[in-house]
Amino acid sequence: MPVDRSELDRRTLLRAGLGAATVAVVGTELALPSAARAETGTDLDWILSCDEWGARPPADPLSVSTIPTNKIIVHHMAFPNVTDYSEAQAIKLARDCQNLHIDGNGWSDTGQHFTISRGGYVLEGRRGSLERLAAGDRQMVSAHCPGENTRSIGIENEGTYVTETPPDALLDSLVKLCVTICQRYGLHAHDIFGHWDFRTTQCPGAAFYRQFPTLRRRVFAALDTNLSDVPARRWPDVWRFVSAPTVRAAQYLLLYRGYTVPTTGVFDAATVAAVQDWQARNGIPVDVDATLTAPTWETLAPELAKDAAGLPVSAIQYLLNFRGYTDVAVTGEYDYTTKKAVKELQDLHGLPQDGSLTTDTWCVLVGGVIRRSFRD
């Protein structure tokens, strides 16, 4: 798609009127703070705004969330792995994505907050996201991950990464963007997750997902984080509003603990009741949304011996198979193939490669992050 250079060169002028779309607020506040506008010369000038890449106006008014942002969710776009790394391709990508989301999905605007091209160009996705990043207080309500759209920043990455990995230019820009988001919203490297941690989908791709420990370490280093500020384990805060492989794994564990729940990955009423009952029985604050909090996970997931069998092993095998270890079968027996995959996963996250089903190993199996992953 031809690029009008005169439009691109107007970046300085456009910054003064960034995000002119109609915006509603979810909550009691009635207007965006005036301080939320990115100004010329700020360190966000490397992100192409909606006006700069020629975005359409949103089909409907957009909203600002009043729920605190607590994570970043990384996606791949399942688009072709093009070899055109130009800015023109990045702009075409953003336009194609917006058209797909508005005309195909029926959404108000682009679903994600930010988009990164294979050439490493970073673009605003949903209009208003750049303003909110500049303010760093609240986010645009998005459409990239049902159940997480009011409390997570979504980043789409051009390409398909089931068997291939992204180009270095994309990865470098992803690190830079994650660092910036963390700085603006008070997040950390251990708050970076993948789409399939909260949704049943092949996104962000198995090959890309295996790079996440390295991605987090790079963000951790760039933020100059003190290791003591990292929790021993940052479990995925799965709640009743999501459906994901992680939910199915939790259902296997609830079955193991004696509850009658389906193993569908859908957070249904029976699963909500089981989680809340488990919390009550174990002296854990009962969460109104049945959130699988850290204490919930840590009491629910059993440490297992190497001759383990049964439902917890089935949970492990299901997760491993879903996330690209396709030679692992769900048998309930902790066999050689399963143990080999567990050891590979332990290696990725800086754990001893002994195949032991420790609490740390459970955490990374369900998509969480552990402190020792950041140790030198």
C-alpha positions as CSV (number, residue, x, y, z in Angstrom):
1,M,0.0,0.0,0.0
2,P,1.5,3.4,-1.0
3,V,2.4,5.6,1.9
4,D,1.8,9.3,1.8
5,R,5.1,10.7,3.2
6,S,3.5,14.1,3.7
7,E,1.1,12.4,6.2
8,L,4.0,10.7,8.0
9,D,6.0,13.8,8.2
10,R,3.1,15.6,10.0
11,R,3.9,13.6,13.1
12,T,4.8,16.6,15.2
13,L,1.6,18.4,14.2
14,L,-0.5,15.4,14.9
15,R,0.8,14.9,18.4
16,A,-1.0,18.1,19.5
17,G,-4.3,16.5,18.7
18,L,-3.7,12.9,19.5
19,G,-6.7,10.6,20.1
20,A,-9.6,12.8,19.0
21,A,-12.1,10.0,19.1
22,T,-15.2,10.1,21.2
23,V,-14.3,8.4,24.5
24,A,-16.6,7.3,27.3
25,V,-15.5,6.3,30.8
26,V,-16.3,3.1,32.6
27,G,-16.9,4.2,36.2
28,T,-17.7,7.5,37.8
29,E,-15.2,9.9,36.1
30,L,-16.6,11.9,33.2
31,A,-13.6,13.0,31.2
32,L,-10.1,12.2,30.3
33,P,-7.5,14.2,32.2
34,S,-5.9,16.8,30.0
35,A,-2.5,15.6,31.1
36,A,-3.1,12.4,29.2
37,R,-2.0,13.9,25.9
38,A,1.5,12.9,24.6
39,E,3.4,16.0,23.5
40,T,5.9,16.5,20.9
41,G,9.4,15.4,21.9
42,T,8.2,12.9,24.5
43,D,9.8,9.5,24.5
44,L,6.7,8.0,22.9
45,D,7.4,9.6,19.6
46,W,8.7,6.2,18.3
47,I,5.1,4.9,18.4
48,L,3.0,5.7,15.3
49,S,-0.3,7.0,16.4
50,C,-3.7,6.2,14.8
51,D,-3.7,9.5,13.0
52,E,-0.2,8.9,11.7
53,W,-1.0,5.6,10.1
54,G,-4.4,6.7,8.9
55,A,-6.8,4.9,11.1
56,R,-10.5,5.0,10.5
57,P,-12.7,6.6,13.2
58,P,-14.0,4.0,15.7
59,A,-17.4,2.6,14.7
60,D,-18.7,3.2,18.2
61,P,-17.6,5.3,21.2
62,L,-14.7,3.8,23.1
63,S,-14.4,3.5,26.8
64,V,-11.7,4.0,29.5
65,S,-11.4,1.4,32.2
66,T,-11.3,2.3,35.9
67,I,-10.0,-1.2,36.8
68,P,-6.2,-1.1,37.5
69,T,-4.1,-2.5,34.7
70,N,-2.2,-5.6,36.1
71,K,-0.6,-7.3,33.2
72,I,0.5,-7.3,29.6
73,I,-0.8,-9.9,27.2
74,V,1.3,-10.8,24.1
75,H,-0.2,-12.1,20.9
76,H,0.7,-13.1,17.4
77,M,-1.6,-12.0,14.6
78,A,-1.7,-15.3,12.6
79,F,-0.8,-13.2,9.6
80,P,1.8,-14.3,7.0
81,N,5.5,-14.1,8.0
82,V,6.2,-11.5,5.4
83,T,9.7,-10.4,4.4
84,D,8.7,-6.8,3.8
85,Y,10.0,-5.1,6.9
86,S,9.3,-1.5,5.7
87,E,7.2,1.2,7.4
88,A,4.8,1.0,4.5
89,Q,4.1,-2.6,5.4
90,A,3.6,-1.8,9.0
91,I,1.0,0.8,8.1
92,K,-0.7,-1.6,5.8
93,L,-0.7,-4.1,8.6
94,A,-2.4,-1.7,11.0
95,R,-5.0,-0.8,8.4
96,D,-5.7,-4.4,7.5
97,C,-6.0,-5.3,11.1
98,Q,-8.4,-2.5,11.9
99,N,-10.6,-3.4,8.9
100,L,-10.7,-7.0,10.0
101,H,-11.6,-6.1,13.5
102,I,-14.3,-3.6,12.6
103,D,-15.8,-5.1,9.5
104,G,-15.1,-8.8,10.2
105,N,-15.4,-9.0,14.0
106,G,-17.9,-6.3,14.5
107,W,-15.7,-4.5,17.0
108,S,-15.7,-0.7,17.7
109,D,-12.0,-0.4,16.7
110,T,-8.8,-2.4,16.5
111,G,-8.9,-4.9,19.3
112,Q,-5.4,-4.5,20.8
113,H,-3.7,-1.5,22.3
114,F,-0.5,-1.7,20.2
115,T,0.8,-3.5,17.1
116,I,4.4,-4.4,16.2
117,S,5.4,-5.2,12.7
118,R,8.0,-7.8,11.7
119,G,10.2,-4.8,10.8
120,G,10.0,-3.6,14.4
121,Y,7.7,-0.6,13.8
122,V,5.4,0.0,16.8
123,L,1.9,1.4,16.1
124,E,-1.0,2.4,18.2
125,G,-3.9,0.0,17.8
126,R,-7.1,1.0,19.6
127,R,-7.5,4.8,19.5
128,G,-6.7,6.5,22.8
129,S,-4.2,3.8,23.8
130,L,-1.2,6.1,23.3
131,E,-2.9,8.9,25.3
132,R,-3.5,6.4,28.1
133,L,0.1,5.2,27.9
134,A,1.3,8.8,28.2
135,A,-0.8,9.2,31.3
136,G,-0.1,5.8,32.7
137,D,-3.1,5.7,35.0
138,R,-5.9,3.8,33.1
139,Q,-6.2,1.9,29.9
140,M,-8.7,1.8,27.0
141,V,-11.2,-1.0,27.3
142,S,-10.1,-3.3,24.5
143,A,-11.2,-6.4,22.7
144,H,-8.1,-8.6,22.5
145,C,-8.8,-11.1,25.3
146,P,-12.3,-11.6,26.7
147,G,-12.3,-11.4,30.5
148,E,-9.1,-9.4,30.5
149,N,-10.0,-6.4,28.3
150,T,-10.4,-3.9,31.2
151,R,-7.2,-4.8,33.0
152,S,-4.5,-5.9,30.5
153,I,-2.5,-4.2,27.8
154,G,-2.7,-6.2,24.6
155,I,0.2,-6.3,22.1
156,E,-0.3,-7.9,18.7
157,N,2.8,-9.0,16.8
158,E,2.8,-9.5,13.1
159,G,3.2,-13.0,11.9
160,T,2.5,-16.6,12.9
161,Y,4.8,-18.3,15.4
162,V,3.7,-21.8,16.0
163,T,6.9,-23.3,14.5
164,E,8.9,-20.1,13.6
165,T,10.1,-17.3,15.9
166,P,9.8,-13.6,15.3
167,P,12.6,-11.5,13.7
168,D,15.1,-9.8,16.0
169,A,13.7,-6.4,15.0
170,L,10.2,-7.3,16.3
171,L,11.6,-8.8,19.5
172,D,13.7,-5.7,20.2
173,S,10.7,-3.5,19.8
174,L,8.5,-5.8,21.9
175,V,11.1,-5.5,24.7
176,K,11.1,-1.7,24.4
177,L,7.3,-1.5,24.4
178,C,7.0,-3.8,27.4
179,V,9.5,-1.8,29.3
180,T,7.7,1.4,28.5
181,I,4.3,0.0,29.5
182,C,5.8,-1.4,32.8
183,Q,7.3,2.0,33.6
184,R,4.1,3.9,32.8
185,Y,1.6,1.5,34.5
186,G,3.8,0.3,37.4
187,L,4.1,-3.2,36.1
188,H,7.0,-5.7,36.1
189,A,8.6,-8.3,33.8
190,H,6.7,-10.9,35.8
191,D,3.4,-9.4,34.7
192,I,3.9,-10.4,31.0
193,F,1.7,-13.3,29.8
194,G,0.6,-15.0,26.6
195,H,-2.9,-14.9,25.1
196,W,-3.4,-18.6,25.7
197,D,-2.8,-18.2,29.4
198,F,-6.3,-16.6,29.5
199,R,-8.0,-17.9,26.3
200,T,-8.3,-21.2,24.4
201,T,-6.3,-20.3,21.3
202,Q,-3.1,-21.1,19.5
203,C,-1.9,-17.5,20.0
204,P,0.9,-16.5,20.7
205,G,2.2,-19.6,19.1
206,A,4.3,-22.4,20.7
207,A,7.6,-21.3,19.3
208,F,7.1,-17.7,20.4
209,Y,5.8,-18.7,23.8
210,R,9.0,-20.6,24.5
211,Q,10.8,-17.2,24.1
212,F,8.8,-15.6,26.8
213,P,11.2,-16.4,29.7
214,T,14.0,-14.6,27.6
215,L,11.6,-11.7,26.8
216,R,10.8,-11.3,30.5
217,R,14.5,-11.4,31.5
218,R,15.3,-8.7,28.9
219,V,12.5,-6.5,30.3
220,F,13.7,-7.3,33.9
221,A,17.2,-6.1,33.0
222,A,16.1,-3.0,31.3
223,L,13.9,-2.0,34.2
224,D,16.8,-2.6,36.6
225,T,14.5,-4.5,38.9
226,N,15.7,-5.7,42.3
227,L,15.3,-9.4,42.5
228,S,13.8,-9.1,46.0
229,D,10.9,-7.2,44.5
230,V,9.9,-10.2,42.4
231,P,7.4,-12.6,44.1
232,A,8.6,-16.2,44.5
233,R,5.8,-17.2,42.1
234,R,3.6,-15.0,40.0
235,W,0.6,-17.3,39.2
236,P,-1.9,-16.4,36.4
237,D,-4.8,-14.7,38.1
238,V,-7.4,-16.7,36.2
239,W,-11.0,-15.8,37.1
240,R,-14.6,-16.7,36.2
241,F,-14.6,-14.4,33.2
242,V,-12.0,-16.4,31.2
243,S,-12.0,-19.7,29.4
244,A,-8.5,-21.2,28.8
245,P,-6.3,-24.3,29.0
246,T,-5.3,-23.1,32.4
247,V,-8.9,-23.4,33.5
248,R,-9.0,-27.0,32.3
249,A,-5.9,-27.8,34.2
250,A,-7.4,-26.3,37.3
251,Q,-10.5,-28.4,36.7
252,Y,-8.4,-31.6,36.6
253,L,-6.9,-30.5,40.0
254,L,-10.3,-29.8,41.5
255,L,-11.5,-33.3,40.4
256,Y,-8.4,-34.7,42.1
257,R,-9.4,-32.8,45.2
258,G,-12.9,-34.4,45.1
259,Y,-15.0,-31.8,43.3
260,T,-17.4,-32.7,40.5
261,V,-16.5,-30.3,37.7
262,P,-16.2,-30.7,33.9
263,T,-12.8,-30.6,32.2
264,T,-13.9,-28.2,29.5
265,G,-11.7,-25.2,30.1
266,V,-14.9,-23.2,30.6
267,F,-15.2,-21.4,33.9
268,D,-18.7,-22.5,34.6
269,A,-20.9,-22.3,37.7
270,A,-19.7,-25.7,39.1
271,T,-16.0,-24.5,38.7
272,V,-16.8,-21.2,40.4
273,A,-18.5,-23.0,43.4
274,A,-15.6,-25.5,43.6
275,V,-12.9,-22.8,43.7
276,Q,-14.7,-20.8,46.3
277,D,-15.4,-23.9,48.5
278,W,-11.7,-24.9,48.2
279,Q,-10.7,-21.4,49.3
280,A,-13.1,-21.5,52.3
281,R,-11.9,-24.9,53.4
282,N,-8.2,-23.9,53.2
283,G,-8.5,-20.6,55.0
284,I,-8.0,-18.6,51.9
285,P,-10.0,-15.4,51.3
286,V,-13.0,-16.4,49.2
287,D,-12.9,-14.4,46.0
288,V,-16.2,-13.2,44.7
289,D,-15.1,-13.9,41.1
290,A,-13.5,-17.3,42.1
291,T,-10.1,-16.0,41.1
292,L,-7.3,-18.6,41.3
293,T,-5.2,-16.5,43.6
294,A,-1.6,-17.5,44.5
295,P,-2.7,-19.2,47.7
296,T,-5.4,-21.1,45.8
297,W,-2.9,-22.4,43.2
298,E,-0.3,-23.3,45.8
299,T,-2.7,-25.4,47.9
300,L,-4.5,-26.9,44.8
301,A,-1.4,-28.1,42.9
302,P,0.3,-31.0,44.6
303,E,4.0,-31.6,44.6
304,L,4.4,-35.1,43.1
305,A,6.9,-37.9,43.1
306,K,8.5,-39.1,39.9
307,D,6.2,-42.2,39.9
308,A,3.1,-40.0,40.1
309,A,-0.1,-40.9,38.2
310,G,-3.7,-39.7,38.0
311,L,-5.5,-36.5,37.4
312,P,-2.7,-34.1,38.3
313,V,-0.5,-35.8,35.7
314,S,-3.3,-35.6,33.2
315,A,-3.4,-31.8,33.8
316,I,0.3,-31.5,33.2
317,Q,0.1,-33.6,30.0
318,Y,-2.9,-31.7,28.7
319,L,-1.1,-28.3,29.1
320,L,2.2,-29.6,27.6
321,N,0.4,-31.0,24.6
322,F,-1.7,-27.9,24.0
323,R,1.4,-25.7,24.2
324,G,3.4,-27.5,21.5
325,Y,4.8,-30.6,23.1
326,T,2.7,-32.7,20.8
327,D,4.3,-36.0,21.5
328,V,2.9,-35.9,25.1
329,A,-0.3,-37.9,25.4
330,V,-2.8,-37.5,28.2
331,T,-2.6,-40.8,29.9
332,G,-2.3,-39.9,33.6
333,E,1.0,-41.8,33.8
334,Y,4.2,-39.7,34.3
335,D,6.0,-41.4,31.5
336,Y,9.4,-40.7,29.9
337,T,7.9,-38.4,27.2
338,T,6.1,-36.3,29.7
339,K,9.2,-36.1,32.0
340,K,11.4,-35.1,29.1
341,A,9.0,-32.2,28.2
342,V,8.8,-31.1,31.8
343,K,12.7,-31.0,31.9
344,E,12.7,-28.9,28.8
345,L,10.2,-26.5,30.4
346,Q,12.3,-26.4,33.6
347,D,15.3,-25.4,31.5
348,L,13.5,-22.5,29.9
349,H,12.6,-21.1,33.2
350,G,15.9,-21.6,35.0
351,L,14.8,-24.5,37.2
352,P,16.8,-27.7,37.8
353,Q,16.2,-30.1,35.0
354,D,15.2,-33.0,37.2
355,G,11.6,-33.5,36.2
356,S,10.4,-33.0,39.7
357,L,6.8,-31.7,39.9
358,T,7.5,-29.0,42.5
359,T,5.4,-25.9,43.1
360,D,7.8,-23.8,41.0
361,T,7.3,-26.3,38.1
362,W,3.5,-26.2,38.5
363,C,3.7,-22.4,38.3
364,V,5.4,-22.3,35.0
365,L,3.3,-25.2,33.7
366,V,0.1,-23.1,34.1
367,G,1.7,-20.0,32.6
368,G,3.1,-18.3,35.7
369,V,6.5,-16.7,36.4
370,I,9.0,-17.6,39.1
371,R,11.6,-15.5,40.8
372,R,14.5,-17.9,40.1
373,S,13.9,-17.5,36.4
374,F,15.5,-14.0,36.7
375,R,18.6,-15.1,38.6
376,D,21.9,-15.0,36.9
